[in-house]
């Protein structure tokens, strides 16, 4: 529960309060008003709800629907004149985050918070951290792939980083479940739309940066994207940074005055003597490590997670055991066909991650490699050209373009756009299941491979704004083995 006096104090302290507009003018008594529910969904309100009218697409009719259910107060950046008092603010997202913290009794202060950001690798690094910390602690995890608030039950996340009302509610649930740590993926969008406004992390990790999420409904420029990624560094008490990442010098100068560790080939915390399923590390994590996920980038994600967890109390033994136990749904999952050919299912969904995936597979598979790939609709449009440029670097690679969350765009048009950037003929099979079947049919021996990229473990297709039925890449591949 939260009182209106507390709400107003929060807003005033954040310099985010403008005024209260009341249907009866200035002559009304609001002292003693209390709220036992917070919501931004007009379908989930009652008479004691404090409602947040947020979003560029918010309509007065949503608020009217809530009023018909008994809503008596709302917070907004404008007065919708619906017959109930409005608390007017300058920034609704800032208000949501700070009020949610207090409403849920500041759960962030009762957990050790670890956050990962980066263009790629956030989920893999989060899984490494989860398995490391669970050796001797009780970690909760908010991940793109799976979320757990009790260490026992897992569910699919809607957003990489939840809306602030949902985030602090989930944190409170984790606290009530006895969790000691919370591992989060923090996207650039989370800072762009202030889902983590006012939150300080115990450790923040910057994995890498490359152009992505640039478009009409995301970041207008790379500079804006990079800036919002770096905000995690400013809002973390200690930081871990990849010294091999692009634009490292910018991040290095930003973090040098706070506790930090750098990792990567140009640092003291580097990988030595690596093979497909093991590596040796020097520096703070010096020792031998077994790992299930192939690829140098996964070994670096493991080191990043290890350094972060070490700062949160994990021992070297915890780190070694946790890394060895980690597998990630939809990340470098490998199947073997009857003829010995390998099938790789991976979430690689931008140019940089696709390059790394192709490099890893081509190191181990020397026969014909077939790539199945698509691009999502209505987001990350720059990926389409990036995919073409990457594919051009692998002239022997066979390519099948297909649907991958086309949303409100035509998947044929998306595929043709990708194809326009490729300097040789490719196949287009829009039905993703048929594309997978076709690729598996063309393998002949153990040197061959099929790479199914983009969707990872997602068991759906996003079509016209909704989740359409789709069995998932791994299950479909299994059915054709």
C-alpha positions as CSV (number, residue, x, y, z in Angstrom):
1,X,0.0,0.0,0.0
2,X,1.1,3.6,-0.7
3,X,-0.4,6.9,0.4
4,X,-0.9,9.8,-1.9
5,X,1.3,11.9,0.4
6,X,4.2,9.4,-0.3
7,X,3.5,9.5,-4.0
8,X,3.7,13.3,-4.1
9,X,6.9,13.3,-2.1
10,X,8.5,10.9,-4.5
11,X,7.5,13.0,-7.5
12,X,8.6,16.3,-5.9
13,X,12.0,14.9,-4.8
14,X,12.5,13.8,-8.4
15,X,11.4,17.2,-9.7
16,X,8.7,15.4,-11.6
17,X,5.6,16.8,-10.1
18,X,3.4,19.5,-11.8
19,X,0.0,19.6,-10.2
20,X,-3.2,17.7,-9.3
21,X,-6.1,18.4,-11.6
22,X,-9.5,17.6,-9.9
23,X,-13.0,17.8,-11.5
24,X,-14.1,20.0,-8.5
25,X,-11.2,22.4,-9.0
26,X,-8.8,23.3,-6.2
27,X,-11.3,22.8,-3.4
28,X,-11.0,19.2,-2.5
29,X,-9.4,17.1,0.2
30,X,-7.1,14.4,-0.9
31,X,-5.4,13.7,2.4
32,X,-5.6,10.1,3.5
33,X,-6.0,8.6,0.0
34,X,-4.3,5.2,-0.2
35,X,-3.6,2.9,-3.1
36,X,-3.2,-0.9,-2.8
37,X,-2.6,-1.6,-6.5
38,X,-0.5,-0.1,-9.3
39,X,-1.3,-0.7,-12.9
40,X,-0.7,0.5,-16.5
41,X,-3.3,-1.9,-17.9
42,X,-6.8,-0.5,-17.9
43,X,-8.2,-4.1,-17.6
44,X,-6.5,-4.6,-14.3
45,X,-7.8,-1.8,-12.0
46,X,-10.1,-1.4,-9.0
47,X,-11.2,1.6,-6.8
48,X,-7.9,1.5,-4.9
49,X,-5.6,1.4,-8.0
50,X,-3.1,4.1,-8.9
51,X,-3.2,4.0,-12.7
52,X,-0.3,5.1,-15.0
53,X,-1.5,6.4,-18.4
54,X,1.7,5.7,-20.4
55,X,2.8,5.2,-24.0
56,X,2.6,7.1,-27.2
57,X,-0.4,5.0,-28.3
58,X,-2.4,5.5,-25.1
59,X,-6.0,6.6,-25.7
60,X,-8.6,8.3,-23.5
61,X,-10.9,5.4,-24.1
62,X,-8.5,3.1,-22.1
63,X,-8.9,5.4,-19.2
64,X,-12.6,5.7,-19.6
65,X,-12.8,1.9,-19.5
66,X,-10.8,1.9,-16.2
67,X,-13.1,4.6,-14.7
68,X,-16.1,2.4,-15.5
69,X,-14.4,-0.3,-13.3
70,X,-14.1,2.1,-10.3
71,X,-10.8,3.8,-10.9
72,X,-10.6,7.0,-9.0
73,X,-7.0,8.3,-9.5
74,X,-4.4,8.3,-12.3
75,X,-1.0,9.7,-13.1
76,X,-0.3,11.1,-16.5
77,X,1.7,13.7,-18.5
78,X,-1.7,15.2,-19.6
79,X,-5.2,15.6,-18.3
80,X,-7.6,13.3,-20.2
81,X,-10.6,15.0,-18.5
82,X,-12.4,11.8,-17.6
83,X,-14.1,13.0,-14.4
84,X,-11.5,11.8,-11.8
85,X,-8.4,13.4,-10.3
86,X,-5.2,13.4,-12.4
87,X,-1.7,13.7,-10.9
88,X,0.3,15.5,-13.7
89,X,4.0,14.8,-14.1
90,X,6.7,15.6,-16.6
91,X,7.8,12.0,-17.2
92,X,5.4,9.1,-16.6
93,X,8.1,6.4,-16.9
94,X,10.3,8.0,-14.2
95,X,7.2,8.2,-12.0
96,X,6.3,4.6,-12.6
97,X,9.8,3.3,-11.6
98,X,10.3,5.3,-8.4
99,X,6.7,4.8,-7.1
100,X,7.0,1.0,-7.8
101,X,10.2,0.8,-5.8
102,X,8.4,2.3,-2.7
103,X,5.1,0.4,-3.3
104,X,6.9,-2.9,-3.3
105,X,9.0,-2.0,-0.2
106,X,12.3,-1.4,-2.1
107,X,13.1,-5.1,-3.0
108,X,16.2,-4.0,-4.8
109,X,17.8,-3.3,-1.5
110,X,17.3,-6.9,-0.3
111,X,19.0,-8.5,-3.3
112,X,22.5,-8.5,-4.9
113,X,21.8,-7.2,-8.4
114,X,23.9,-8.3,-11.4
115,X,23.1,-6.9,-14.9
116,X,24.4,-7.7,-18.3
117,X,24.2,-5.5,-21.4
118,X,25.6,-5.9,-24.9
119,X,24.4,-6.3,-28.4
120,X,24.8,-10.1,-28.1
121,X,25.6,-12.6,-25.4
122,X,23.4,-11.2,-22.6
123,X,21.3,-14.4,-22.2
124,X,24.3,-16.7,-22.4
125,X,26.2,-14.7,-19.8
126,X,23.2,-14.5,-17.6
127,X,22.9,-18.3,-17.7
128,X,26.5,-18.7,-16.8
129,X,26.0,-16.4,-13.8
130,X,22.9,-18.2,-12.7
131,X,24.7,-21.6,-12.6
132,X,27.7,-20.1,-10.9
133,X,25.7,-18.3,-8.2
134,X,23.4,-21.2,-7.5
135,X,26.3,-23.3,-6.2
136,X,26.1,-21.5,-2.9
137,X,23.4,-18.8,-3.2
138,X,19.7,-18.6,-4.3
139,X,19.7,-16.5,-7.5
140,X,16.6,-15.3,-9.4
141,X,17.0,-14.5,-13.1
142,X,15.2,-12.2,-15.5
143,X,16.3,-13.4,-19.0
144,X,15.1,-13.1,-22.5
145,X,14.9,-16.9,-22.7
146,X,13.6,-17.8,-19.3
147,X,12.8,-16.1,-16.0
148,X,12.8,-17.7,-12.5
149,X,11.9,-16.0,-9.3
150,X,12.3,-19.1,-7.1
151,X,15.0,-21.2,-8.8
152,X,12.4,-23.9,-9.5
153,X,9.8,-22.7,-11.9
154,X,10.8,-21.0,-15.2
155,X,8.6,-19.0,-17.6
156,X,9.1,-17.1,-20.9
157,X,9.8,-13.4,-20.7
158,X,7.8,-10.9,-22.8
159,X,10.5,-8.2,-22.7
160,X,14.3,-8.4,-22.3
161,X,13.9,-6.0,-19.3
162,X,10.3,-5.9,-17.9
163,X,8.4,-2.6,-17.4
164,X,9.2,-1.1,-14.1
165,X,5.9,-2.0,-12.4
166,X,6.4,-5.6,-13.4
167,X,10.1,-5.5,-12.6
168,X,9.7,-4.4,-9.0
169,X,6.8,-6.7,-8.4
170,X,8.9,-9.6,-9.6
171,X,11.8,-8.5,-7.4
172,X,9.5,-8.4,-4.4
173,X,8.3,-12.0,-5.3
174,X,12.0,-13.1,-5.5
175,X,12.6,-11.6,-2.0
176,X,9.6,-13.3,-0.6
177,X,10.9,-16.6,-2.1
178,X,14.1,-16.2,-0.2
179,X,16.3,-15.4,-3.2
180,X,19.6,-13.7,-2.4
181,X,20.7,-12.5,-5.9
182,X,19.0,-11.3,-9.0
183,X,20.6,-11.6,-12.5
184,X,19.1,-9.4,-15.2
185,X,19.6,-8.7,-18.9
186,X,19.4,-4.9,-19.3
187,X,18.7,-3.8,-22.8
188,X,19.4,-0.3,-24.3
189,X,15.6,0.0,-24.6
190,X,15.3,-0.4,-20.8
191,X,17.3,2.8,-20.4
192,X,15.7,4.5,-23.4
193,X,12.2,4.1,-21.9
194,X,13.4,4.3,-18.3
195,X,12.3,0.8,-17.1
196,X,15.2,0.8,-14.7
197,X,15.1,4.5,-13.8
198,X,16.6,5.1,-10.3
199,X,18.0,1.6,-10.0
200,X,21.6,0.9,-9.0
201,X,23.2,-2.4,-9.7
202,X,25.9,-4.1,-7.6
203,X,27.7,-5.2,-10.7
204,X,27.1,-4.2,-14.3
205,X,28.7,-6.1,-17.3
206,X,29.3,-4.6,-20.7
207,X,29.8,-7.5,-23.1
208,X,30.1,-5.9,-26.5
209,X,28.6,-3.3,-28.9
210,X,27.8,-3.4,-32.6
211,X,25.1,-1.6,-34.7
212,X,21.7,-3.1,-34.0
213,X,18.2,-2.0,-32.8
214,X,18.4,1.1,-35.0
215,X,15.1,2.0,-36.6
216,X,11.9,4.1,-36.4
217,X,10.7,2.4,-33.2
218,X,14.0,1.8,-31.5
219,X,17.2,4.0,-31.5
220,X,17.5,6.7,-34.2
221,X,21.3,6.3,-34.5
222,X,24.2,4.1,-33.3
223,X,25.4,6.9,-31.1
224,X,22.1,6.9,-29.3
225,X,22.2,3.1,-29.0
226,X,25.7,3.2,-27.6
227,X,24.9,6.0,-25.1
228,X,21.9,4.1,-23.7
229,X,24.0,0.9,-23.4
230,X,26.7,2.9,-21.4
231,X,24.1,4.1,-18.9
232,X,24.4,0.7,-17.1
233,X,28.0,1.6,-16.4
234,X,27.0,4.8,-14.7
235,X,24.4,3.0,-12.6
236,X,26.5,0.2,-11.3
237,X,28.7,0.2,-8.2
238,X,31.3,-2.1,-9.9
239,X,31.7,-2.9,-13.6
240,X,33.1,-5.6,-15.9
241,X,34.0,-4.6,-19.4
242,X,35.2,-6.6,-22.5
243,X,38.6,-5.0,-23.5
244,X,38.2,-6.4,-27.0
245,X,34.9,-4.7,-27.7
246,X,34.5,-2.0,-30.3
247,X,34.8,1.5,-28.8
248,X,36.4,0.1,-25.7
249,X,38.4,3.3,-25.1
250,X,35.2,5.3,-24.6
251,X,33.9,2.8,-22.0
252,X,37.3,2.5,-20.3
253,X,37.5,6.2,-19.8
254,X,34.0,6.2,-18.3
255,X,34.6,3.4,-15.8
256,X,38.2,4.0,-14.7
257,X,37.2,5.8,-11.5
258,X,35.0,3.1,-10.1
259,X,35.8,-0.6,-9.2
260,X,36.2,-2.5,-12.4
261,X,37.7,-5.6,-14.1
262,X,38.6,-5.8,-17.8
263,X,38.6,-9.1,-19.6
264,X,39.5,-10.2,-23.1
265,X,42.7,-10.8,-25.1
266,X,44.0,-7.3,-24.4
267,X,43.6,-7.6,-20.7
268,X,45.0,-9.4,-17.6
269,X,41.9,-11.7,-17.6
270,X,42.4,-13.5,-20.8
271,X,41.8,-17.0,-22.2
272,X,44.7,-19.3,-23.0
273,X,44.9,-22.8,-24.6
274,X,41.3,-23.0,-25.6
275,X,39.7,-26.0,-27.4
276,X,36.1,-26.7,-28.4
277,X,35.0,-27.7,-24.9
278,X,37.6,-26.4,-22.5
279,X,39.9,-23.5,-21.9
280,X,42.5,-22.1,-19.5
281,X,42.2,-18.6,-18.0
282,X,44.8,-16.3,-16.5
283,X,44.3,-13.4,-14.2
284,X,41.7,-13.3,-11.4
285,X,40.1,-16.5,-12.7
286,X,43.3,-18.4,-13.4
287,X,42.6,-22.1,-13.9
288,X,41.2,-24.8,-16.2
289,X,37.5,-24.7,-17.3
290,X,35.3,-27.2,-19.0
291,X,32.4,-25.7,-21.1
292,X,29.5,-27.1,-23.0
293,X,29.0,-24.2,-25.4
294,X,31.5,-24.1,-28.2
295,X,33.0,-20.9,-29.6
296,X,35.5,-18.3,-28.3
297,X,32.7,-15.8,-27.7
298,X,31.0,-18.2,-25.3
299,X,34.2,-18.7,-23.4
300,X,34.5,-14.9,-23.1
301,X,30.9,-14.7,-21.9
302,X,31.8,-17.3,-19.2
303,X,34.8,-15.2,-18.1
304,X,32.6,-12.1,-17.9
305,X,30.1,-13.9,-15.8
306,X,32.8,-15.4,-13.6
307,X,34.4,-12.1,-12.9
308,X,31.0,-10.6,-12.0
309,X,30.0,-13.4,-9.7
310,X,33.4,-13.3,-8.0
311,X,32.6,-9.7,-7.0
312,X,29.3,-11.1,-5.5
313,X,31.0,-13.7,-3.4
314,X,31.4,-16.7,-5.7
315,X,34.5,-18.8,-5.2
316,X,36.8,-20.0,-8.0
317,X,35.4,-23.5,-7.5
318,X,31.9,-22.2,-7.8
319,X,32.8,-20.5,-11.1
320,X,34.5,-23.6,-12.6
321,X,31.6,-25.8,-11.6
322,X,28.9,-23.4,-12.8
323,X,30.5,-22.8,-16.2
324,X,30.8,-26.6,-16.7
325,X,27.1,-27.1,-15.9
326,X,25.8,-24.3,-18.1
327,X,23.7,-24.9,-21.2
328,X,21.3,-22.4,-22.8
329,X,18.1,-23.2,-24.7
330,X,18.5,-22.0,-28.3
331,X,22.2,-21.2,-28.0
332,X,24.5,-23.5,-30.0
333,X,22.2,-26.5,-29.5
334,X,23.6,-29.4,-31.6
335,X,21.8,-32.3,-33.1
336,X,23.3,-35.2,-35.2
337,X,21.5,-36.6,-38.2
338,X,21.6,-40.4,-39.1
339,X,24.3,-39.6,-41.7
340,X,26.5,-37.9,-39.1
341,X,25.8,-34.4,-40.3
342,X,25.4,-31.7,-37.6
343,X,22.5,-29.4,-37.1
344,X,23.1,-26.2,-35.1
345,X,20.2,-24.2,-33.6
346,X,21.3,-20.7,-32.5
347,X,19.7,-17.4,-31.7
348,X,22.2,-15.4,-33.8
349,X,20.1,-12.6,-35.0
350,X,22.4,-9.8,-36.2
351,X,25.4,-9.5,-38.4
352,X,28.0,-9.7,-35.7
353,X,26.6,-12.8,-34.0
354,X,26.0,-14.5,-37.3
355,X,29.7,-14.0,-38.2
356,X,30.8,-15.6,-35.0
357,X,28.4,-18.5,-35.4
358,X,29.6,-19.2,-39.0
359,X,33.2,-19.0,-37.9
360,X,32.6,-21.5,-35.1
361,X,30.7,-24.0,-37.2
362,X,33.2,-23.8,-40.1
363,X,36.0,-24.6,-37.7
364,X,34.5,-27.9,-36.9
365,X,32.5,-28.8,-40.1
366,X,34.5,-28.9,-43.3
367,X,31.8,-30.1,-45.7
368,X,28.7,-28.4,-47.2
369,X,27.2,-25.9,-44.7
370,X,23.7,-24.7,-45.2
371,X,22.4,-21.6,-43.4
372,X,18.6,-21.0,-42.8
373,X,18.0,-17.4,-42.0
374,X,15.3,-14.7,-41.9
375,X,14.9,-11.2,-40.4
376,X,12.1,-9.9,-38.2
377,X,9.6,-7.4,-39.4
378,X,9.2,-3.9,-38.1
379,X,12.4,-3.8,-36.2
380,X,16.2,-3.9,-36.6
381,X,15.9,-3.2,-40.3
382,X,19.7,-2.6,-40.7
383,X,20.2,-6.3,-40.0
384,X,19.0,-7.2,-43.5
385,X,21.9,-5.5,-45.3
386,X,24.2,-6.8,-42.5
387,X,23.2,-10.4,-43.1
388,X,23.9,-10.0,-46.9
389,X,27.3,-8.5,-46.2
390,X,28.2,-11.4,-43.8
391,X,27.0,-14.1,-46.2
392,X,29.1,-12.6,-49.0
393,X,32.2,-13.4,-46.8
394,X,31.4,-17.1,-47.0
395,X,31.2,-17.9,-50.8
396,X,30.8,-21.7,-50.3
397,X,27.8,-21.3,-47.9
398,X,24.4,-22.5,-49.1
399,X,21.6,-20.1,-48.0
400,X,17.9,-20.6,-47.6
401,X,16.0,-17.4,-46.6
402,X,12.8,-17.9,-44.7
403,X,10.3,-16.2,-42.3
404,X,11.5,-15.1,-38.8
405,X,8.8,-13.1,-36.9
406,X,7.6,-11.1,-39.9
407,X,5.0,-9.3,-37.8
408,X,3.2,-6.7,-40.0
409,X,5.6,-7.1,-42.9
410,X,5.5,-9.6,-45.8
411,X,8.2,-12.2,-45.1
412,X,8.7,-12.6,-48.9
413,X,9.6,-8.9,-49.1
414,X,12.0,-9.2,-46.2
415,X,13.7,-12.2,-47.7
416,X,14.0,-10.5,-51.1
417,X,15.5,-7.4,-49.3
418,X,18.2,-9.7,-47.7
419,X,18.8,-11.4,-51.0
420,X,19.4,-8.1,-52.7
421,X,22.5,-7.6,-50.6
422,X,23.9,-11.1,-51.4
423,X,26.2,-11.4,-54.5
424,X,25.0,-14.9,-55.5
425,X,21.7,-16.8,-55.9
426,X,20.0,-18.0,-52.8
427,X,16.8,-20.0,-52.1
428,X,13.8,-18.5,-50.6
429,X,11.4,-20.9,-48.8
430,X,9.0,-18.8,-46.7
431,X,7.6,-21.7,-44.7
432,X,10.2,-22.1,-42.0
433,X,9.4,-25.8,-41.4
434,X,9.7,-26.6,-45.1
435,X,13.0,-24.7,-45.2
436,X,14.4,-26.8,-42.3
437,X,13.2,-30.0,-44.0
438,X,14.8,-29.0,-47.3
439,X,18.2,-28.2,-45.7
440,X,18.4,-31.4,-43.7
441,X,17.5,-33.4,-46.8
442,X,20.6,-32.1,-48.6
443,X,23.2,-33.2,-46.1
444,X,25.2,-36.3,-47.0
445,X,27.9,-37.0,-44.4
446,X,29.4,-36.1,-41.0
447,X,31.3,-33.2,-42.5
448,X,28.1,-31.4,-43.5
449,X,26.1,-29.0,-41.3
450,X,22.9,-27.1,-41.2
451,X,22.7,-23.9,-39.2
452,X,19.2,-22.7,-38.2
453,X,19.7,-19.1,-37.0
454,X,17.6,-16.4,-35.5
455,X,14.8,-17.9,-33.4
456,X,16.8,-20.1,-31.0
457,X,14.3,-21.7,-28.6
458,X,11.3,-19.5,-29.5
459,X,8.4,-21.8,-30.1
460,X,6.2,-19.2,-31.9
461,X,6.3,-16.8,-34.9
462,X,5.2,-13.2,-34.4
463,X,2.7,-12.5,-37.2
464,X,0.6,-9.3,-37.3
465,X,1.4,-8.5,-33.7
466,X,0.4,-11.9,-32.3
467,X,2.2,-15.1,-31.4
468,X,1.4,-17.6,-34.2
469,X,1.7,-21.4,-33.6
470,X,5.2,-22.7,-34.4
471,X,6.8,-25.8,-32.9
472,X,10.3,-24.3,-32.7
473,X,13.5,-24.8,-34.7
474,X,14.9,-27.5,-32.4
475,X,11.7,-29.6,-32.4
476,X,11.2,-29.3,-36.1
477,X,14.8,-30.3,-36.8
478,X,14.4,-33.3,-34.5
479,X,11.3,-34.4,-36.4
480,X,13.3,-34.5,-39.7
481,X,16.5,-36.2,-38.3
